[in-house]
Amino acid sequence: MLDKKYCVSGQIAHELVGDELTYFFKNGKVKGKGTFINRLMEGEWLFYLETGQLWQIENFKNSKKNGSFIRYDRNG
């Protein structure tokens, strides 16, 4: 399954390929990505700063935070 949603500006906002959903910043860089099953966030998700630097790792079950959560500062 391939599904894309675009902003008014024409920039892609998010893209679903199979079971992986990816959100994008307005600058086109990845904002967050992870498994998306039955319209719910599942498993490990990675979130990034607009610079492309990894910001946090979260785990989800039925779109609710579940398990470990790691957040990095700007220095890693």
Sequence and secondary structure as in RCSB ss.txt:
>XXXX:A:sequence
MLDKKYCVSGQIAHELVGDELTYFFKNGKVKGKGTFINRLMEGEWLFYLETGQLWQIENFKNSKKNGSFIRYDRN
G
>XXXX:A:secstr
 EEEEE TTS EEEEEETTEEEEE TTSSEEEEEEEETTEEEEEEEEE TTS EEEEEEEETTEEEEEEEE  TT
 
